[in-house]
Amino acid sequence: GSPGQYQGDTPAKVYKCKMCQGGRYSEVISATNIDVCKGCVAGKYVENDDLAESHNSITDCKDCAVRTYNPFEGQAVCRECKTNVDGIGQTVW
């Protein structure tokens, strides 16, 4: 397989390469185990898609957007921050 993929089963002709799942990436070529897919650190994410180029480098781990957060490793999405409400009921950031 190429970076971003792994070969989980044999024979390779029957069981083709699989993608690293969302939140994970692999820079290794011809990996044979899902364990090569490393998780992005907390605060970053990688979408769950079928594109090897989206999962083949640590630089594919994107920062969570403004007003979102991610407290866990290896996530495909970030969570929305709850809004703050001031003393008179106005929503503030």
CYANA upper distance limits for C-alpha pairs under 8 A (distance plus 0.5 A):
  1 GLY  CA      5 GLN  CA      6.20
  1 GLY  CA      6 TYR  CA      6.34
  1 GLY  CA      7 GLN  CA      6.98
  1 GLY  CA     17 CYS  CA      6.24
  1 GLY  CA     29 ILE  CA      6.59
  1 GLY  CA     30 SER  CA      4.90
  1 GLY  CA     31 ALA  CA      7.05
  2 SER  CA      6 TYR  CA      8.07
  2 SER  CA     28 VAL  CA      7.90
  2 SER  CA     29 ILE  CA      5.47
  2 SER  CA     30 SER  CA      6.45
  2 SER  CA     31 ALA  CA      8.48
  2 SER  CA     52 ALA  CA      7.89
  3 PRO  CA     26 SER  CA      6.09
  3 PRO  CA     27 GLU  CA      5.37
  3 PRO  CA     28 VAL  CA      5.62
  3 PRO  CA     29 ILE  CA      5.45
  3 PRO  CA     30 SER  CA      7.90
  3 PRO  CA     31 ALA  CA      8.47
  3 PRO  CA     52 ALA  CA      7.26
  3 PRO  CA     53 GLU  CA      8.26
  3 PRO  CA     55 HIS  CA      7.94
  3 PRO  CA     56 ASN  CA      5.29
  3 PRO  CA     57 SER  CA      8.32
  4 GLY  CA     19 MET  CA      6.62
  4 GLY  CA     20 CYS  CA      6.22
  4 GLY  CA     25 TYR  CA      6.07
  4 GLY  CA     26 SER  CA      5.18
  4 GLY  CA     27 GLU  CA      6.85
  4 GLY  CA     28 VAL  CA      7.99
  4 GLY  CA     37 CYS  CA      8.00
  4 GLY  CA     52 ALA  CA      5.22
  4 GLY  CA     53 GLU  CA      7.14
  4 GLY  CA     54 SER  CA      7.81
  4 GLY  CA     55 HIS  CA      4.95
  4 GLY  CA     56 ASN  CA      4.48
  4 GLY  CA     57 SER  CA      8.02
  5 GLN  CA     17 CYS  CA      6.51
  5 GLN  CA     18 LYS  CA      5.89
  5 GLN  CA     19 MET  CA      4.92
  5 GLN  CA     20 CYS  CA      6.01
  5 GLN  CA     26 SER  CA      7.39
  5 GLN  CA     30 SER  CA      8.33
  5 GLN  CA     31 ALA  CA      7.68
  5 GLN  CA     52 ALA  CA      6.82
  5 GLN  CA     55 HIS  CA      8.25
  5 GLN  CA     56 ASN  CA      8.24
  6 TYR  CA     17 CYS  CA      5.91
  6 TYR  CA     18 LYS  CA      5.96
  6 TYR  CA     19 MET  CA      7.00
  6 TYR  CA     20 CYS  CA      7.55
  6 TYR  CA     30 SER  CA      7.06
  6 TYR  CA     31 ALA  CA      5.28
  6 TYR  CA     32 THR  CA      5.88
  6 TYR  CA     33 ASN  CA      6.51
  6 TYR  CA     34 ILE  CA      6.63
  6 TYR  CA     36 VAL  CA      8.07
  6 TYR  CA     37 CYS  CA      8.45
  7 GLN  CA     12 ALA  CA      7.59
  7 GLN  CA     15 TYR  CA      8.09
  7 GLN  CA     16 LYS  CA      7.15
  7 GLN  CA     17 CYS  CA      5.10
  7 GLN  CA     18 LYS  CA      6.70
  7 GLN  CA     30 SER  CA      7.66
  7 GLN  CA     31 ALA  CA      6.54
  7 GLN  CA     32 THR  CA      4.95
  7 GLN  CA     33 ASN  CA      6.78
  7 GLN  CA     34 ILE  CA      8.22
  8 GLY  CA     15 TYR  CA      8.16
  8 GLY  CA     17 CYS  CA      7.58
  8 GLY  CA     18 LYS  CA      7.65
  8 GLY  CA     32 THR  CA      6.04
  8 GLY  CA     33 ASN  CA      5.87
  8 GLY  CA     34 ILE  CA      6.97
  9 ASP  CA     15 TYR  CA      6.30
  9 ASP  CA     16 LYS  CA      8.48
  9 ASP  CA     32 THR  CA      8.26
 10 THR  CA     14 VAL  CA      7.76
 10 THR  CA     15 TYR  CA      6.73
 11 PRO  CA     15 TYR  CA      6.70
 12 ALA  CA     16 LYS  CA      6.06
 12 ALA  CA     17 CYS  CA      8.05
 19 MET  CA     50 ASP  CA      6.80
 19 MET  CA     51 LEU  CA      8.06
 19 MET  CA     52 ALA  CA      7.03
 19 MET  CA     55 HIS  CA      8.29
 20 CYS  CA     24 ARG  CA      6.37
 20 CYS  CA     25 TYR  CA      6.38
 20 CYS  CA     26 SER  CA      7.58
 20 CYS  CA     34 ILE  CA      7.82
 20 CYS  CA     37 CYS  CA      6.23
 20 CYS  CA     52 ALA  CA      8.44
 20 CYS  CA     55 HIS  CA      6.94
 21 GLN  CA     25 TYR  CA      8.23
 21 GLN  CA     37 CYS  CA      8.44
 21 GLN  CA     48 ASN  CA      6.34
 21 GLN  CA     49 ASP  CA      8.14
 22 GLY  CA     45 TYR  CA      8.27
 22 GLY  CA     46 VAL  CA      5.99
 22 GLY  CA     47 GLU  CA      5.58
 22 GLY  CA     48 ASN  CA      4.23
 22 GLY  CA     49 ASP  CA      7.42
 22 GLY  CA     74 GLY  CA      7.82
 22 GLY  CA     75 GLN  CA      6.82
 22 GLY  CA     76 ALA  CA      4.92
 23 GLY  CA     39 GLY  CA      6.29
 23 GLY  CA     40 CYS  CA      6.24
 23 GLY  CA     45 TYR  CA      5.65
 23 GLY  CA     46 VAL  CA      4.90
 23 GLY  CA     47 GLU  CA      6.90
 23 GLY  CA     48 ASN  CA      7.55
 23 GLY  CA     61 CYS  CA      7.92
 23 GLY  CA     73 GLU  CA      8.13
 23 GLY  CA     74 GLY  CA      4.63
 23 GLY  CA     75 GLN  CA      4.50
 23 GLY  CA     76 ALA  CA      4.79
 23 GLY  CA     77 VAL  CA      8.14
 24 ARG  CA     37 CYS  CA      6.05
 24 ARG  CA     38 LYS  CA      5.68
 24 ARG  CA     39 GLY  CA      4.83
 24 ARG  CA     40 CYS  CA      6.29
 24 ARG  CA     46 VAL  CA      7.08
 24 ARG  CA     55 HIS  CA      7.05
 24 ARG  CA     61 CYS  CA      8.48
 24 ARG  CA     74 GLY  CA      5.99
 24 ARG  CA     75 GLN  CA      7.88
 24 ARG  CA     76 ALA  CA      8.44
 25 TYR  CA     37 CYS  CA      5.50
 25 TYR  CA     38 LYS  CA      5.86
 25 TYR  CA     39 GLY  CA      7.06
 25 TYR  CA     40 CYS  CA      7.94
 25 TYR  CA     54 SER  CA      8.41
 25 TYR  CA     55 HIS  CA      4.78
 25 TYR  CA     56 ASN  CA      5.85
 25 TYR  CA     57 SER  CA      6.56
 25 TYR  CA     58 ILE  CA      7.09
 25 TYR  CA     60 ASP  CA      8.04
 26 SER  CA     36 VAL  CA      6.44
 26 SER  CA     37 CYS  CA      5.23
 26 SER  CA     38 LYS  CA      6.65
 26 SER  CA     55 HIS  CA      6.79
 26 SER  CA     56 ASN  CA      5.50
 26 SER  CA     57 SER  CA      6.73
 26 SER  CA     58 ILE  CA      8.29
 27 GLU  CA     56 ASN  CA      5.49
 27 GLU  CA     57 SER  CA      5.86
 27 GLU  CA     58 ILE  CA      8.21
 28 VAL  CA     36 VAL  CA      7.75
 28 VAL  CA     56 ASN  CA      8.42
 31 ALA  CA     36 VAL  CA      7.27
 38 LYS  CA     74 GLY  CA      7.97
 39 GLY  CA     73 GLU  CA      6.26
 39 GLY  CA     74 GLY  CA      4.38
 39 GLY  CA     75 GLN  CA      7.93
 40 CYS  CA     44 LYS  CA      6.53
 40 CYS  CA     45 TYR  CA      6.59
 40 CYS  CA     46 VAL  CA      7.93
 40 CYS  CA     58 ILE  CA      7.78
 40 CYS  CA     61 CYS  CA      6.24
 40 CYS  CA     73 GLU  CA      6.10
 40 CYS  CA     74 GLY  CA      5.20
 40 CYS  CA     75 GLN  CA      7.48
 41 VAL  CA     45 TYR  CA      8.27
 41 VAL  CA     72 PHE  CA      7.70
 41 VAL  CA     73 GLU  CA      5.20
 41 VAL  CA     74 GLY  CA      6.95
 42 ALA  CA     70 ASN  CA      6.14
 42 ALA  CA     71 PRO  CA      5.65
 42 ALA  CA     72 PHE  CA      5.25
 42 ALA  CA     73 GLU  CA      5.15
 42 ALA  CA     74 GLY  CA      7.91
 42 ALA  CA     75 GLN  CA      8.48
 43 GLY  CA     63 ASP  CA      6.62
 43 GLY  CA     64 CYS  CA      6.32
 43 GLY  CA     69 TYR  CA      6.46
 43 GLY  CA     70 ASN  CA      5.19
 43 GLY  CA     71 PRO  CA      6.74
 43 GLY  CA     72 PHE  CA      7.92
 43 GLY  CA     73 GLU  CA      8.44
 43 GLY  CA     78 CYS  CA      8.31
 44 LYS  CA     61 CYS  CA      6.10
 44 LYS  CA     62 LYS  CA      5.60
 44 LYS  CA     63 ASP  CA      4.94
 44 LYS  CA     64 CYS  CA      5.87
 44 LYS  CA     70 ASN  CA      7.25
 44 LYS  CA     73 GLU  CA      8.44
 44 LYS  CA     75 GLN  CA      8.00
 44 LYS  CA     78 CYS  CA      8.15
 45 TYR  CA     61 CYS  CA      5.69
 45 TYR  CA     62 LYS  CA      5.82
 45 TYR  CA     63 ASP  CA      7.10
 45 TYR  CA     64 CYS  CA      7.19
 45 TYR  CA     70 ASN  CA      8.40
 45 TYR  CA     74 GLY  CA      7.32
 45 TYR  CA     75 GLN  CA      5.74
 45 TYR  CA     76 ALA  CA      5.70
 45 TYR  CA     77 VAL  CA      6.34
 45 TYR  CA     78 CYS  CA      7.27
 46 VAL  CA     54 SER  CA      7.94
 46 VAL  CA     55 HIS  CA      7.88
 46 VAL  CA     60 ASP  CA      7.00
 46 VAL  CA     61 CYS  CA      5.76
 46 VAL  CA     62 LYS  CA      6.82
 46 VAL  CA     74 GLY  CA      8.48
 46 VAL  CA     75 GLN  CA      7.25
 46 VAL  CA     76 ALA  CA      5.43
 46 VAL  CA     77 VAL  CA      7.58
 47 GLU  CA     54 SER  CA      8.44
 47 GLU  CA     76 ALA  CA      5.11
 47 GLU  CA     77 VAL  CA      6.96
 48 ASN  CA     76 ALA  CA      6.24
 49 ASP  CA     54 SER  CA      8.07
 51 LEU  CA     55 HIS  CA      7.61
 52 ALA  CA     56 ASN  CA      6.62
 54 SER  CA     60 ASP  CA      6.47
 55 HIS  CA     60 ASP  CA      6.71
 56 ASN  CA     60 ASP  CA      7.61
 57 SER  CA     61 CYS  CA      8.28
 64 CYS  CA     68 THR  CA      6.38
 64 CYS  CA     69 TYR  CA      6.31
 64 CYS  CA     70 ASN  CA      7.50
 64 CYS  CA     78 CYS  CA      6.39
 65 ALA  CA     69 TYR  CA      8.02
 65 ALA  CA     78 CYS  CA      8.31
 67 ARG  CA     80 GLU  CA      6.69
 67 ARG  CA     81 CYS  CA      5.85
 68 THR  CA     78 CYS  CA      6.34
 68 THR  CA     79 ARG  CA      5.75
 68 THR  CA     80 GLU  CA      4.86
 68 THR  CA     81 CYS  CA      5.63
 69 TYR  CA     78 CYS  CA      5.87
 69 TYR  CA     79 ARG  CA      5.78
 69 TYR  CA     80 GLU  CA      6.97
 69 TYR  CA     81 CYS  CA      7.11
 70 ASN  CA     75 GLN  CA      8.12
 70 ASN  CA     77 VAL  CA      8.29
 70 ASN  CA     78 CYS  CA      5.56
 70 ASN  CA     79 ARG  CA      6.48
 83 THR  CA     91 THR  CA      6.95
 83 THR  CA     92 VAL  CA      7.26
 83 THR  CA     93 TRP  CA      7.15
 84 ASN  CA     91 THR  CA      6.22
 84 ASN  CA     92 VAL  CA      5.83
 84 ASN  CA     93 TRP  CA      6.61
 85 VAL  CA     89 GLY  CA      6.07
 85 VAL  CA     90 GLN  CA      5.88
 85 VAL  CA     91 THR  CA      4.99
 85 VAL  CA     92 VAL  CA      6.23
 86 ASP  CA     90 GLN  CA      5.89
 86 ASP  CA     91 THR  CA      6.97
 86 ASP  CA     92 VAL  CA      7.07
